[in-house]
Amino acid sequence: MAVVRPLRGLRYDAARAGDPGLLLAPPYDVVTPREQAELQARSPYNVIRLILPEEADRGAAAARTLREWVEHGLLVPDPAPAVYLYSQRFSLPDGTSRRRDGLLCRLRLEEFSTGVVLPHERTLPGPKADRLSILRATGANLSPIFGLYARPGEPVRELVGALGESVVDVNGWHQLWRVTDPAVIARVERALAPETIIIADGHHRYETALQYRDEQRGNQGAEYVLAYLANTEEEGVVILPTHRLVRGPLPLAPERLEDRLRESFEAEPLPPERRRAGEIDCLLADRRLRLRPRPATLARLAALPPVLRTLDVELLHRAILEPILGVDAAGLEFTHDDEEAADGVAAGRAAAAFLLNPPSIAAVRAVCLAGELMPEKSTYFYPKLATGLVLSPVGPPWV
């Protein structure tokens, strides 16, 4: 059973901290060094100073800053427990606009083995160690995980009901409402209790929270993690592709690589049409190819569970990256932007790029429910959640 509870969120006081639009930041793991500097320059109170401090001891620096901001009234606890409707309006690469609604709340931590909360992709150890040091020092969830549930025909706004005036509005792109009505909160808790929660984003933060919970036995606050929960049945839940850039140099010359690829794929010069399902674009410094797997290549995936056999990312890793290039996740960089991938190869920052189509929401859910995992960085749920709207104290010195 998924246990969802309200929280007494720690939030910026705009009267003291300033324009909310200058205080928010993307999740720590998508912030480049240049963006980090830009966010710090926006405001001395931008949340980047909590989630990605410049100091060598990030945990101590984040804890010191958080304590100072609370003492000076820049961050203030809300007067009563609430769930928060967080709405994002965004534009897709094709120019269309969408809106994604979700609920910020406390989600009780569950081991993956229970099937209540499920990951969809593998994680790397480095980020978890970094996040754990900050969580231990601050005693707070500074960024929410992003979870998905599936309730057909029940938009989040319909579940919550009347909203009133938002408490945060960043030009319509980020809006936040506090929901404190006990009857509404109870309705939300009942509705989500039978749901399986799939982690869309924040795997490292969730696994870090599990470890912190185990270190904080007896602390009820640490049994929960700050979560944003959205309904997969709404059109605002979007996955963009996650392309692979191979750090050089390649183990074989471009012409030899093309020969090897043609052994397993039909290859043609890159056409102007978009990739179809099952197609992979290969970008090299002197050539661009569209690859379609031969039947014998697909047959080599037969040993995989059925839910993984149709994933383009599995095909790429098992038919190209591992057997031909000898590359694993440590030798890759990632981007969701076709042009950025092409520019990386053209500028020599990458020896090759492989462009994929994104998996569908249904495919991601099928993988999770089958108890399987995708390779690292298989999805890019878009847009990323803003950090800084709501913080959740979960441990000493707050709880």
C-alpha positions as CSV (number, residue, x, y, z in Angstrom):
1,M,0.0,0.0,0.0
2,A,1.4,3.4,-0.9
3,V,1.2,5.7,2.1
4,V,0.9,9.3,1.2
5,R,0.8,12.0,3.9
6,P,0.8,15.9,4.0
7,L,3.8,17.8,5.2
8,R,4.4,21.1,6.9
9,G,6.6,22.3,4.1
10,L,9.5,24.7,4.6
11,R,9.1,27.4,2.0
12,Y,10.6,30.7,0.9
13,D,9.1,33.9,2.3
14,A,9.0,36.0,-0.9
15,A,8.9,39.2,1.2
16,R,12.4,38.5,2.5
17,A,13.9,36.2,-0.1
18,G,12.6,38.0,-3.2
19,D,11.1,37.0,-6.5
20,P,10.4,33.2,-6.5
21,G,11.6,33.0,-10.1
22,L,15.1,33.9,-8.9
23,L,15.1,31.3,-6.2
24,L,14.3,28.1,-8.0
25,A,16.8,25.7,-9.7
26,P,16.6,22.5,-11.7
27,P,17.5,19.2,-9.9
28,Y,21.2,19.0,-9.0
29,D,22.1,16.3,-11.5
30,V,21.2,18.3,-14.6
31,V,22.9,21.5,-13.6
32,T,26.1,22.3,-15.6
33,P,29.0,24.3,-14.0
34,R,27.9,27.3,-16.2
35,E,24.3,27.0,-15.1
36,Q,25.4,26.7,-11.5
37,A,27.3,30.0,-11.7
38,E,24.3,31.6,-13.4
39,L,21.9,30.4,-10.7
40,Q,24.2,31.7,-7.9
41,A,24.3,35.1,-9.6
42,R,20.5,35.3,-9.7
43,S,20.1,35.6,-6.0
44,P,22.2,35.0,-2.8
45,Y,19.2,32.9,-1.7
46,N,18.9,30.6,-4.8
47,V,18.4,27.0,-3.7
48,I,21.4,26.0,-5.7
49,R,23.4,27.0,-2.6
50,L,21.7,24.2,-0.8
51,I,21.6,21.4,-3.4
52,L,24.9,22.1,-5.0
53,P,27.2,24.1,-2.8
54,E,30.6,25.2,-4.1
55,E,32.5,24.3,-1.0
56,A,34.5,21.1,-0.8
57,D,32.4,19.8,2.2
58,R,29.0,20.1,0.5
59,G,27.1,18.7,3.5
60,A,28.5,21.1,6.0
61,A,28.0,24.1,3.7
62,A,24.4,23.1,2.9
63,A,23.6,22.6,6.5
64,R,25.1,26.0,7.5
65,T,23.2,27.8,4.8
66,L,19.9,26.1,5.6
67,R,20.2,27.0,9.2
68,E,21.0,30.6,8.5
69,W,18.2,31.0,6.1
70,V,15.7,29.6,8.6
71,E,17.1,31.8,11.4
72,H,16.7,34.9,9.2
73,G,13.2,34.1,8.1
74,L,14.0,33.4,4.5
75,L,12.6,29.9,4.8
76,V,9.6,29.5,6.9
77,P,7.5,26.4,7.9
78,D,4.0,26.5,6.7
79,P,1.4,27.0,9.5
80,A,-0.3,23.6,8.9
81,P,0.3,20.3,7.1
82,A,-0.6,20.3,3.5
83,V,-0.3,18.6,0.2
84,Y,0.7,20.9,-2.6
85,L,-0.6,20.9,-6.2
86,Y,2.4,21.8,-8.4
87,S,1.6,22.7,-11.9
88,Q,4.2,23.2,-14.7
89,R,3.4,24.7,-18.1
90,F,6.0,24.0,-20.7
91,S,6.8,23.8,-24.5
92,L,7.9,20.8,-26.4
93,P,10.6,20.8,-29.1
94,D,7.9,20.8,-31.7
95,G,6.5,24.1,-30.3
96,T,3.3,22.7,-28.7
97,S,2.5,23.6,-25.1
98,R,1.4,21.3,-22.3
99,R,0.7,21.4,-18.6
100,R,1.7,18.7,-16.0
101,D,0.0,18.6,-12.7
102,G,1.2,16.7,-9.7
103,L,1.1,16.5,-5.9
104,L,4.0,17.3,-3.6
105,C,3.6,15.2,-0.4
106,R,5.4,12.8,1.9
107,L,5.6,9.3,0.5
108,R,6.5,6.5,3.0
109,L,9.7,4.8,2.0
110,E,9.3,1.2,0.9
111,E,11.9,-1.4,-0.1
112,F,11.6,-2.1,-3.9
113,S,11.0,-5.8,-3.0
114,T,7.5,-4.8,-1.7
115,G,6.4,-3.7,-5.1
116,V,4.8,-0.5,-3.7
117,V,7.5,1.8,-5.1
118,L,9.5,0.6,-8.1
119,P,12.6,1.9,-10.0
120,H,12.7,1.9,-13.8
121,E,16.5,2.2,-14.4
122,R,19.8,1.3,-12.8
123,T,21.7,3.8,-10.7
124,L,25.3,4.8,-10.2
125,P,27.0,4.8,-6.8
126,G,28.8,8.2,-6.9
127,P,25.7,10.5,-6.8
128,K,24.2,8.5,-3.9
129,A,27.2,9.1,-1.7
130,D,27.1,12.9,-2.5
131,R,23.4,13.1,-1.8
132,L,23.7,11.1,1.5
133,S,26.3,13.5,2.9
134,I,24.0,16.5,2.3
135,L,20.9,14.7,3.7
136,R,22.8,13.6,6.8
137,A,24.1,17.2,7.4
138,T,20.9,19.1,6.6
139,G,18.2,16.6,7.9
140,A,16.0,17.7,5.1
141,N,14.8,16.5,1.7
142,L,15.8,19.5,-0.5
143,S,14.4,18.1,-3.8
144,P,11.4,15.9,-4.4
145,I,11.6,12.6,-6.2
146,F,9.3,12.3,-9.2
147,G,6.8,9.4,-9.0
148,L,4.1,8.2,-11.3
149,Y,0.9,6.4,-10.7
150,A,-1.9,5.3,-13.1
151,R,-5.6,6.3,-12.5
152,P,-7.4,6.6,-15.8
153,G,-10.1,9.3,-16.0
154,E,-9.0,11.1,-12.9
155,P,-6.9,14.2,-13.5
156,V,-5.0,15.4,-10.5
157,R,-7.0,18.7,-10.4
158,E,-10.2,16.7,-10.3
159,L,-8.9,14.6,-7.4
160,V,-8.0,17.8,-5.5
161,G,-11.0,19.9,-6.4
162,A,-11.3,23.7,-6.0
163,L,-7.9,25.4,-5.6
164,G,-8.3,29.0,-4.8
165,E,-5.3,31.4,-5.3
166,S,-1.9,30.0,-5.8
167,V,0.8,30.7,-3.2
168,V,3.6,30.7,-5.8
169,D,3.3,31.7,-9.5
170,V,6.4,32.1,-11.6
171,N,4.8,33.6,-14.8
172,G,2.5,30.6,-15.1
173,W,5.4,28.3,-15.7
174,H,5.5,27.1,-12.1
175,Q,2.4,27.4,-9.9
176,L,1.9,26.0,-6.4
177,W,-1.3,25.7,-4.3
178,R,-1.5,24.6,-0.7
179,V,-4.2,22.1,0.0
180,T,-5.0,21.9,3.8
181,D,-8.6,20.7,3.8
182,P,-8.5,17.5,5.9
183,A,-11.3,16.0,3.8
184,V,-9.4,16.6,0.5
185,I,-6.2,15.3,2.0
186,A,-8.0,12.1,3.2
187,R,-9.4,11.7,-0.4
188,V,-6.0,11.9,-1.9
189,E,-4.5,9.4,0.6
190,R,-7.3,6.9,-0.1
191,A,-7.1,7.3,-3.9
192,L,-3.3,6.7,-4.0
193,A,-3.1,4.0,-1.4
194,P,-3.7,1.1,-3.8
195,E,-1.4,2.5,-6.5
196,T,2.1,1.3,-7.5
197,I,4.4,4.3,-7.6
198,I,7.0,4.2,-10.4
199,I,10.1,6.4,-9.9
200,A,10.4,8.6,-13.0
201,D,13.2,10.8,-11.7
202,G,15.2,10.8,-8.4
203,H,16.3,7.2,-8.1
204,H,19.5,8.3,-6.3
205,R,17.6,10.5,-3.9
206,Y,15.1,7.7,-3.1
207,E,17.9,5.1,-2.5
208,T,19.7,7.7,-0.4
209,A,16.5,8.3,1.7
210,L,16.2,4.5,2.3
211,Q,19.8,4.4,3.7
212,Y,19.1,7.5,5.8
213,R,15.9,5.9,7.2
214,D,17.9,2.9,8.2
215,E,20.4,5.1,10.0
216,Q,17.6,7.0,11.8
217,R,15.5,4.1,13.3
218,G,12.9,5.6,15.6
219,N,12.7,8.8,13.7
220,Q,9.3,8.8,12.0
221,G,10.2,11.8,9.8
222,A,12.9,9.8,8.1
223,E,10.4,7.1,7.1
224,Y,9.1,9.4,4.4
225,V,10.6,11.1,1.4
226,L,9.4,14.3,-0.3
227,A,7.7,13.2,-3.5
228,Y,5.9,14.7,-6.5
229,L,3.3,12.3,-7.8
230,A,1.8,12.6,-11.2
231,N,-0.8,10.6,-13.1
232,T,0.6,8.8,-16.2
233,E,-2.8,9.1,-17.8
234,E,-2.5,12.8,-18.3
235,E,-0.9,14.3,-21.5
236,G,1.5,16.4,-19.5
237,V,3.7,13.4,-18.7
238,V,6.4,13.4,-21.4
239,I,9.5,11.4,-22.0
240,L,12.3,12.9,-24.3
241,P,15.0,10.7,-25.8
242,T,18.3,10.2,-24.0
243,H,21.1,10.0,-26.6
244,R,24.5,8.5,-26.0
245,L,27.7,10.3,-26.7
246,V,30.9,8.2,-26.7
247,R,34.0,9.7,-25.3
248,G,36.9,9.2,-27.7
249,P,38.9,7.8,-29.1
250,L,37.0,5.0,-30.8
251,P,38.8,1.6,-30.9
252,L,38.4,1.3,-34.7
253,A,38.4,3.7,-37.6
254,P,35.1,5.1,-38.9
255,E,35.1,3.0,-42.1
256,R,35.8,-0.1,-40.1
257,L,33.1,0.8,-37.6
258,E,30.6,1.2,-40.5
259,D,31.6,-2.2,-41.8
260,R,31.0,-3.8,-38.4
261,L,27.6,-2.0,-38.1
262,R,26.5,-3.2,-41.5
263,E,27.0,-6.8,-40.2
264,S,24.2,-6.3,-37.8
265,F,22.2,-3.4,-39.3
266,E,20.9,-2.1,-42.5
267,A,22.6,1.3,-42.8
268,E,22.0,4.2,-45.1
269,P,23.1,7.9,-45.1
270,L,21.0,9.8,-42.6
271,P,17.7,10.8,-44.2
272,P,15.8,14.0,-43.3
273,E,12.8,12.0,-41.8
274,R,12.6,11.4,-38.1
275,R,13.6,8.1,-36.6
276,R,11.0,5.4,-36.5
277,A,10.7,3.0,-33.6
278,G,13.6,0.6,-33.7
279,E,15.9,2.9,-35.7
280,I,19.1,4.3,-34.3
281,D,21.1,7.2,-35.8
282,C,24.9,7.0,-35.7
283,L,26.8,10.3,-35.9
284,L,30.5,10.2,-36.7
285,A,32.9,13.1,-37.6
286,D,32.8,12.2,-41.3
287,R,29.5,10.3,-41.8
288,R,26.0,9.9,-40.5
289,L,24.0,6.7,-40.7
290,R,20.5,5.5,-39.9
291,L,20.6,1.9,-38.6
292,R,17.8,-0.6,-38.8
293,P,18.5,-4.0,-37.0
294,R,18.6,-7.1,-39.1
295,P,16.4,-10.0,-37.9
296,A,19.4,-12.0,-36.7
297,T,20.4,-9.0,-34.6
298,L,17.0,-8.8,-32.9
299,A,17.2,-12.6,-32.4
300,R,20.3,-12.0,-30.2
301,L,18.0,-10.2,-27.7
302,A,15.9,-13.3,-27.3
303,A,17.5,-14.1,-23.9
304,L,16.2,-10.9,-22.5
305,P,12.8,-10.7,-20.7
306,P,10.1,-9.8,-23.3
307,V,9.6,-6.2,-21.8
308,L,13.2,-5.4,-22.5
309,R,13.6,-6.9,-26.1
310,T,11.7,-4.0,-27.8
311,L,13.7,-1.2,-26.1
312,D,16.0,0.7,-28.5
313,V,18.4,1.4,-25.6
314,E,18.9,-2.3,-25.0
315,L,19.5,-2.9,-28.7
316,L,22.1,-0.1,-28.7
317,H,24.0,-1.3,-25.7
318,R,23.9,-5.0,-26.6
319,A,24.5,-4.8,-30.3
320,I,26.8,-1.8,-30.6
321,L,28.3,-0.2,-27.5
322,E,29.3,-3.3,-25.7
323,P,30.3,-5.8,-28.4
324,I,31.7,-3.4,-31.0
325,L,33.0,-0.4,-29.1
326,G,33.6,-2.0,-25.7
327,V,31.9,1.0,-23.9
328,D,29.9,0.9,-20.7
329,A,28.0,3.7,-18.9
330,A,31.3,5.2,-17.6
331,G,32.4,5.9,-21.1
332,L,29.3,7.8,-22.1
333,E,27.8,11.2,-21.8
334,F,24.1,11.9,-22.3
335,T,21.8,14.5,-23.9
336,H,18.2,14.6,-24.9
337,D,18.8,17.1,-27.7
338,D,19.6,16.0,-31.2
339,E,21.5,19.2,-32.1
340,E,23.6,19.1,-28.9
341,A,24.6,15.5,-29.7
342,A,25.6,16.5,-33.3
343,D,27.5,19.5,-32.1
344,G,29.4,17.4,-29.6
345,V,30.7,15.2,-32.4
346,A,31.4,18.1,-34.8
347,A,33.4,19.9,-32.1
348,G,35.4,16.8,-31.2
349,R,34.0,16.6,-27.7
350,A,32.6,13.1,-28.5
351,A,34.0,10.5,-30.9
352,A,30.5,9.3,-31.8
353,A,26.9,9.9,-30.9
354,F,23.9,7.4,-31.1
355,L,20.5,9.0,-31.2
356,L,17.5,7.1,-29.9
357,N,13.7,7.4,-29.8
358,P,12.3,7.7,-26.3
359,P,10.5,4.7,-24.7
360,S,6.8,5.1,-24.2
361,I,5.2,5.6,-20.8
362,A,3.5,2.2,-21.3
363,A,6.9,0.6,-22.0
364,V,8.5,2.1,-18.8
365,R,5.5,0.9,-16.7
366,A,5.7,-2.6,-18.2
367,V,9.4,-2.8,-17.4
368,C,8.7,-1.8,-13.8
369,L,5.8,-4.1,-13.2
370,A,7.8,-7.0,-14.6
371,G,10.4,-6.4,-12.0
372,E,13.1,-5.4,-14.6
373,L,15.3,-2.4,-15.0
374,M,16.4,-0.3,-18.0
375,P,20.1,0.7,-18.4
376,E,21.2,3.9,-16.7
377,K,19.9,7.2,-18.2
378,S,17.3,5.5,-20.4
379,T,14.7,8.2,-20.0
380,Y,14.4,11.9,-19.7
381,F,11.1,12.9,-18.1
382,Y,10.4,16.5,-19.2
383,P,10.3,19.0,-17.9
384,K,12.5,18.6,-14.8
385,L,10.9,19.6,-11.5
386,A,11.9,22.9,-10.0
387,T,13.8,22.6,-6.7
388,G,13.0,25.2,-4.0
389,L,9.2,25.3,-4.0
390,V,8.9,23.1,-0.9
391,L,11.5,21.6,1.4
392,S,10.8,18.8,3.8
393,P,12.5,18.5,7.2
394,V,13.0,14.8,8.0
395,G,15.7,14.5,10.6
396,P,17.8,16.3,13.2
397,P,17.9,19.1,14.0
398,W,14.3,19.7,12.6
399,V,12.6,16.5,13.7
